[in-house]
């Protein structure tokens, strides 16, 4: 459910000409498990930088944004998203924009409420964060420069649809990116 009370429903195809083969779907909920740590659990902010531009020598533990920076942040929260499946393959679905204080990512959480219903089999399920500013360093690269103020990032649901039954819908609930 979006802030205005509406529900987002997106229909998508993984790629043109992808097969809609629905054989081999089983109730295997372990496959339908989101990875909530990828890839951000390994990022270290780079507070300083050497004259050569090498950030690695200056990586430091994650500093906590101060209260003013946190007050300016804009977390992305979505109560429910319905994604009807229509093709097998790699899928990326933009979900919205979050404003992270100094580009500091503290958590991503969501659930697939119908993961165990046996209508689909997904792998590689995660929310990828991509800076809106094309010159900003990517997330998940290991070392990341902190930015002043609030950094806007697009949250993109990424997954691979291995198989599905006709009419299958992935229901994502409780999405939070902050």
Backbone bond lengths (Angstrom), bond angles and torsions (degrees), N, CA, C in turn:
res aa  C-N    CA-C-N  psi(-1)  N-CA   C-N-CA  omega(-1)  CA-C   N-CA-C  phi
1 X - - - 1.440 - - 1.532 107.63 -
2 X 1.298 115.65 128.31 1.457 120.78 179.02 1.526 109.39 -82.78
3 X 1.360 117.27 166.85 1.462 119.74 -177.32 1.527 113.86 -54.65
4 X 1.358 117.43 -28.29 1.462 119.68 -179.48 1.524 112.92 -84.00
5 X 1.356 117.22 2.20 1.447 121.46 178.65 1.519 114.42 94.82
6 X 1.320 117.67 -8.30 1.462 120.12 -179.66 1.528 110.87 -82.76
7 X 1.327 115.85 161.58 1.461 122.57 177.89 1.513 108.27 -108.73
8 X 1.333 116.99 138.09 1.455 121.95 178.28 1.518 108.60 -87.96
9 X 1.322 116.93 127.68 1.454 122.07 172.67 1.510 106.49 -128.59
10 X 1.343 116.86 121.98 1.461 120.84 -179.83 1.514 108.45 -122.40
11 X 1.320 116.98 133.94 1.452 121.40 173.65 1.513 105.91 -106.29
12 X 1.318 117.65 137.43 1.451 119.22 -176.52 1.510 109.90 -150.35
13 X 1.320 115.50 159.63 1.456 122.54 172.06 1.507 107.39 -118.69
14 X 1.326 116.61 143.77 1.451 120.03 -178.36 1.512 111.43 -66.46
15 X 1.311 117.29 -42.21 1.449 121.05 178.18 1.517 108.65 -164.18
16 X 1.339 117.69 154.04 1.452 119.22 179.11 1.526 110.11 -58.91
17 X 1.315 115.47 133.32 1.455 120.49 176.13 1.515 113.96 79.46
18 X 1.339 118.24 6.51 1.464 119.63 179.80 1.516 109.74 -66.76
19 X 1.299 115.72 145.44 1.456 121.13 -178.18 1.514 110.50 -74.64
20 X 1.300 116.89 141.50 1.456 122.08 176.11 1.517 110.51 -98.29
21 X 1.314 118.74 27.16 1.459 123.80 -179.12 1.517 110.01 -52.73
22 X 1.295 116.10 127.94 1.459 120.16 -177.58 1.516 112.08 -115.95
23 X 1.320 118.20 17.03 1.458 119.64 179.13 1.515 110.44 -81.50
24 X 1.285 116.40 154.72 1.457 120.86 173.14 1.506 115.18 81.92
25 X 1.338 118.70 13.17 1.453 119.76 178.08 1.516 108.27 -79.95
26 X 1.304 116.80 127.25 1.456 121.32 177.64 1.506 109.01 -130.35
27 X 1.310 116.64 166.49 1.450 120.26 178.34 1.523 108.22 -83.25
28 X 1.325 115.80 87.55 1.464 121.93 -177.52 1.520 107.98 -125.05
29 X 1.338 117.93 76.57 1.458 119.92 -174.32 1.515 114.55 -61.70
30 X 1.350 119.20 -21.35 1.455 119.13 179.77 1.523 110.79 -64.13
31 X 1.307 118.20 -27.78 1.457 120.70 175.74 1.518 111.39 -72.24
32 X 1.300 117.15 -30.69 1.457 121.49 -176.30 1.526 111.43 -92.37
33 X 1.336 116.49 42.79 1.457 121.59 -177.79 1.519 110.61 -109.40
34 X 1.339 117.34 123.45 1.462 119.74 177.58 1.515 112.00 -66.95
35 X 1.310 116.31 145.32 1.461 122.49 172.34 1.520 106.35 -96.00
36 X 1.319 116.41 105.58 1.464 120.49 -175.40 1.522 113.21 -89.86
37 X 1.332 117.96 -3.48 1.461 119.61 -179.54 1.516 112.30 -103.18
38 X 1.322 118.35 -20.29 1.462 122.10 -172.74 1.501 110.76 -72.64
39 X 1.303 122.78 140.68 1.453 126.95 -21.33 1.515 111.13 -98.21
40 X 1.299 116.84 13.92 1.464 121.38 -163.92 1.506 114.19 -81.73
41 X 1.316 118.71 -11.98 1.455 119.19 -178.67 1.526 111.67 -70.06
42 X 1.318 117.32 -12.00 1.463 120.39 -177.94 1.531 113.10 -107.02
43 X 1.325 118.12 -2.70 1.456 120.09 179.56 1.518 110.66 -72.09
44 X 1.319 116.62 136.29 1.457 122.70 171.21 1.516 107.19 -121.05
45 X 1.331 118.36 130.87 1.454 118.60 178.36 1.518 110.53 -70.56
46 X 1.299 115.70 145.91 1.450 122.25 177.61 1.522 106.28 -106.09
47 X 1.320 116.86 104.01 1.458 121.19 -175.62 1.518 110.65 -79.92
48 X 1.320 117.15 -39.56 1.462 122.31 179.43 1.520 108.79 -117.75
49 X 1.316 115.04 169.44 1.455 119.33 -178.56 1.519 108.90 -144.30
50 X 1.318 116.42 139.92 1.462 120.12 179.03 1.525 109.09 -73.70
51 X 1.348 118.06 162.90 1.465 120.43 178.62 1.531 112.74 -57.64
52 X 1.338 117.47 -27.66 1.462 119.80 179.94 1.524 112.13 -78.59
53 X 1.345 117.22 -5.83 1.456 120.50 -178.30 1.507 113.04 89.13
54 X 1.345 116.66 3.72 1.455 120.99 -178.91 1.522 109.18 -78.75
55 X 1.294 115.30 117.74 1.460 120.99 -178.78 1.519 111.61 -85.48
56 X 1.332 117.86 -24.52 1.463 121.95 -170.51 1.522 113.71 -57.32
57 X 1.314 118.08 -37.92 1.457 120.73 -176.31 1.523 112.06 -71.19
58 X 1.318 117.77 -13.47 1.451 120.90 -173.54 1.524 113.73 -117.98
59 X 1.332 117.65 16.20 1.459 119.65 179.49 1.523 109.53 -66.14
60 X 1.316 115.94 138.44 1.457 121.80 -177.81 1.523 109.19 -130.41
61 X 1.331 118.13 163.24 1.462 119.33 175.04 1.522 110.90 -60.32
62 X 1.318 115.69 154.58 1.468 121.11 -178.43 1.527 111.11 -58.81
63 X 1.331 117.85 119.03 1.463 119.19 173.31 1.524 109.23 -79.54
64 X 1.305 116.61 152.04 1.458 120.70 177.93 1.525 108.62 -87.64
65 X 1.343 117.83 128.91 1.470 118.74 176.59 1.529 109.81 -60.36
66 X 1.330 115.45 144.99 1.459 118.11 -179.42 1.532 109.84 -74.02
67 X 1.339 117.45 166.80 1.468 121.19 -175.53 1.530 113.90 -57.37
68 X 1.340 117.79 -36.60 1.470 119.95 179.00 1.528 110.85 -65.20
69 X 1.327 116.46 -41.89 1.466 120.05 178.82 1.527 110.56 -65.24
70 X 1.320 117.21 -41.96 1.467 120.19 178.97 1.522 111.52 -65.54
71 X 1.324 117.27 -33.81 1.465 120.46 179.52 1.526 111.62 -66.66
72 X 1.328 117.53 -27.88 1.467 121.73 179.99 1.528 112.47 -84.37
73 X 1.332 117.15 -13.30 1.467 121.33 -177.03 1.528 110.45 -65.51
74 X 1.341 114.81 154.83 1.452 121.60 178.18 1.531 108.81 -129.96
75 X 1.341 117.00 91.22 1.463 117.97 178.87 1.523 110.33 -65.90
76 X 1.313 115.31 153.43 1.457 121.32 173.78 1.518 107.26 -98.51
77 X 1.320 117.31 120.54 1.457 121.67 176.25 1.525 108.63 -128.50
78 X 1.311 115.58 128.50 1.465 121.84 177.77 1.522 106.93 -133.15
79 X 1.322 116.70 123.15 1.458 121.00 -177.79 1.526 112.42 -68.96
80 X 1.349 117.00 -41.38 1.457 119.93 -173.15 1.522 111.01 -156.37
81 X 1.333 115.59 134.17 1.464 122.35 174.56 1.522 107.35 -132.27
82 X 1.326 116.97 130.92 1.463 122.62 176.80 1.519 108.96 -107.10
83 X 1.340 116.37 127.36 1.459 121.45 -178.79 1.529 109.69 -123.73
84 X 1.342 117.86 95.30 1.464 119.79 176.87 1.533 110.09 -65.45
85 X 1.315 117.38 134.55 1.462 121.92 -179.37 1.523 109.86 -92.61
86 X 1.340 115.88 136.78 1.456 119.80 -179.80 1.524 112.96 -134.84
87 X 1.323 118.37 -6.91 1.467 120.46 -179.66 1.525 109.85 -158.26
88 X 1.329 115.54 153.10 1.459 120.95 174.53 1.521 109.39 -83.03
89 X 1.344 115.88 156.18 1.455 120.68 175.21 1.510 112.93 125.57
90 X 1.328 114.76 -170.42 1.463 122.63 -178.40 1.529 109.68 -77.20
91 X 1.329 115.61 134.64 1.460 121.34 -177.11 1.522 109.46 -131.82
92 X 1.334 116.43 137.40 1.461 122.74 173.13 1.520 108.10 -131.80
93 X 1.330 116.24 125.17 1.456 122.03 -176.86 1.530 109.31 -126.51
94 X 1.344 118.74 111.09 1.466 119.91 175.41 1.527 109.94 -63.34
95 X 1.340 115.90 131.75 1.456 120.66 -177.14 1.521 113.41 -105.38
96 X 1.325 117.87 -28.56 1.457 121.10 -178.30 1.514 110.91 156.25
97 X 1.332 115.39 -176.01 1.466 122.13 -176.51 1.521 109.79 -117.04
98 X 1.332 115.14 135.26 1.465 122.18 173.75 1.521 108.10 -115.95
99 X 1.319 116.79 151.19 1.461 122.28 174.14 1.514 108.69 -108.43
100 X 1.329 117.10 112.41 1.464 121.71 -176.64 1.528 110.23 -99.22
101 X 1.344 117.94 131.41 1.469 120.18 -179.63 1.526 110.35 -65.21
102 X 1.345 115.81 117.57 1.469 123.71 -178.46 1.527 112.30 60.29
103 X 1.349 116.49 18.55 1.456 120.43 -177.18 1.514 112.51 75.57
104 X 1.315 116.87 19.02 1.458 123.75 -175.16 1.529 109.13 -89.65
105 X 1.329 116.56 111.07 1.464 122.89 -179.57 1.522 109.34 -91.97
106 X 1.342 117.29 120.20 1.459 119.68 -178.79 1.521 113.07 -101.73
107 X 1.330 118.34 -33.14 1.464 118.30 177.82 1.516 111.94 -166.08
108 X 1.311 113.46 152.61 1.460 123.41 167.53 1.517 105.29 -130.37
109 X 1.318 116.66 130.76 1.454 119.40 176.51 1.515 109.91 -143.34
110 X 1.322 115.93 145.08 1.459 123.35 174.04 1.518 107.64 -170.13
111 X 1.315 115.73 166.30 1.455 121.53 176.72 1.517 109.31 -133.92
112 X 1.323 115.18 153.69 1.462 121.54 168.84 1.526 104.80 -97.56
113 X 1.333 117.30 105.59 1.464 119.62 -171.58 1.520 113.01 -69.28
114 X 1.325 117.37 -23.30 1.459 120.13 -178.24 1.531 111.79 -115.14
115 X 1.318 117.74 30.86 1.470 122.29 -175.69 1.520 112.77 -62.08
116 X 1.319 117.87 -28.94 1.461 120.73 -174.79 1.531 113.54 -97.24
117 X 1.337 117.44 8.85 1.473 117.28 -175.97 1.529 113.86 -79.90
118 X 1.335 117.67 -6.11 1.459 120.87 175.24 1.511 115.90 77.87
119 X 1.335 117.97 12.18 1.470 119.52 -178.38 1.519 113.29 -93.28
120 X 1.337 117.27 -11.01 1.463 120.03 179.01 1.519 110.17 -152.19
121 X 1.323 114.41 160.73 1.462 122.05 176.57 1.520 107.07 -133.11
122 X 1.338 116.34 113.97 1.463 123.00 -176.71 1.520 109.98 -118.95
123 X 1.324 116.77 148.81 1.459 122.22 172.62 1.523 108.45 -133.31
124 X 1.329 115.95 163.06 1.465 121.37 176.22 1.510 113.94 62.76
125 X 1.319 118.05 32.31 1.473 121.97 -175.46 1.524 109.32 -78.13
126 X 1.310 116.17 122.88 1.461 120.62 179.14 1.524 109.67 -161.18
127 X 1.312 115.88 166.89 1.462 121.50 170.82 1.517 106.52 -108.67
128 X 1.321 114.83 118.68 1.459 122.56 -179.97 1.525 107.65 -93.11
129 X 1.328 117.61 135.88 1.467 121.65 176.39 1.524 108.56 -102.32
130 X 1.333 115.60 128.67 1.463 120.95 -178.79 1.526 109.32 -128.49
131 X 1.335 116.51 120.48 1.464 118.89 -179.92 1.530 111.49 -56.99
132 X 1.327 115.91 137.82 1.465 120.47 175.69 1.527 109.61 -67.90
133 X 1.326 117.47 -38.11 1.463 122.64 177.47 1.534 109.02 -73.11
134 X 1.330 117.41 117.83 1.468 119.30 -177.42 1.526 113.63 -64.84
135 X 1.337 118.04 -17.71 1.464 120.84 179.51 1.530 113.13 -91.10
136 X 1.328 117.54 -5.94 1.462 120.85 -179.57 1.524 109.59 -75.28
137 X 1.327 117.29 148.37 1.466 119.55 178.55 1.533 110.44 -66.53
138 X 1.317 117.00 146.87 1.467 119.61 -179.60 1.526 111.43 -72.35
139 X 1.314 115.93 158.79 1.458 121.38 171.41 1.518 107.53 -82.53
140 X 1.337 115.65 152.57 1.446 120.16 175.59 1.506 114.91 85.07
141 X 1.323 117.67 7.90 1.457 120.58 -179.84 1.513 114.09 -89.31
142 X 1.328 117.63 -0.40 1.455 120.91 179.82 1.513 112.22 97.84
143 X 1.327 117.83 -52.57 1.469 122.06 178.06 1.519 108.15 -120.86
144 X 1.295 117.05 137.90 1.461 120.76 -175.43 1.516 110.14 -143.68
145 X 1.317 116.83 129.34 1.464 121.14 176.82 1.520 109.67 -75.39
146 X 1.320 116.47 135.28 1.454 119.88 174.63 1.520 108.79 -73.15
147 X 1.310 116.20 150.66 1.460 120.94 -179.09 1.527 108.40 -114.21
148 X 1.323 117.12 154.07 1.467 118.31 176.32 1.529 110.32 -74.71
149 X 1.320 116.33 148.39 1.465 120.46 176.32 1.517 113.31 71.98
150 X 1.332 115.61 -142.08 1.457 122.53 -177.75 1.519 109.11 -109.71
151 X 1.333 116.49 129.62 1.461 121.14 178.72 1.525 109.34 -100.50
152 X 1.331 116.14 124.79 1.459 120.85 176.61 1.517 109.71 -81.62
153 X 1.341 115.35 131.91 1.459 121.81 178.06 1.522 108.73 -131.77
154 X 1.317 116.00 142.94 1.460 121.27 174.49 1.524 108.27 -91.18
155 X 1.316 115.95 128.34 1.472 121.51 175.60 1.523 107.26 -90.33
156 X 1.336 116.26 124.12 1.458 121.98 -177.21 1.530 108.50 -123.21
157 X 1.331 116.46 121.97 1.455 120.45 173.95 1.523 107.89 -74.42
158 X 1.330 116.04 127.00 1.467 122.17 -179.68 1.521 107.68 -122.04
159 X 1.334 116.57 133.51 1.464 120.27 178.05 1.514 109.75 -162.54
160 X 1.313 114.67 162.26 1.456 121.72 174.08 1.515 107.80 -114.85
161 X 1.319 115.73 122.77 1.458 121.68 178.21 1.524 106.97 -87.96
162 X 1.328 116.27 110.42 1.464 121.25 -179.56 1.527 110.91 -82.99
163 X 1.331 117.17 -44.50 1.459 121.82 177.47 1.520 108.77 -162.90
164 X 1.353 114.91 163.90 1.452 120.07 -179.63 1.524 109.46 -163.64
165 X 1.315 115.83 158.30 1.452 122.52 174.83 1.527 109.24 -94.16
166 X 1.338 118.68 155.35 1.467 120.16 177.47 1.529 111.00 -54.55
167 X 1.304 115.78 135.58 1.453 121.78 179.18 1.518 115.07 83.10
168 X 1.338 117.37 3.71 1.467 120.08 -178.60 1.528 111.04 -64.00
169 X 1.321 114.96 138.82 1.463 122.28 178.95 1.522 107.67 -134.26
170 X 1.329 116.57 128.50 1.455 121.69 174.27 1.524 106.91 -86.37
171 X 1.336 116.56 126.01 1.450 120.95 178.24 1.514 109.71 -110.43
172 X 1.326 115.24 113.21 1.470 122.26 178.75 1.516 107.36 -99.31
173 X 1.336 116.28 130.19 1.456 120.21 -179.93 1.524 109.82 -129.45
174 X 1.328 114.81 152.70 1.462 121.46 173.10 1.516 114.73 64.56
175 X 1.333 117.51 38.25 1.461 119.86 179.75 1.522 111.05 -74.26
176 X 1.325 116.09 126.22 1.461 122.16 175.10 1.506 108.16 -135.88
177 X 1.336 116.51 129.24 1.464 122.69 172.38 1.518 105.72 -127.60
178 X 1.359 114.94 122.12 1.478 118.89 177.74 1.503 109.96 -150.51
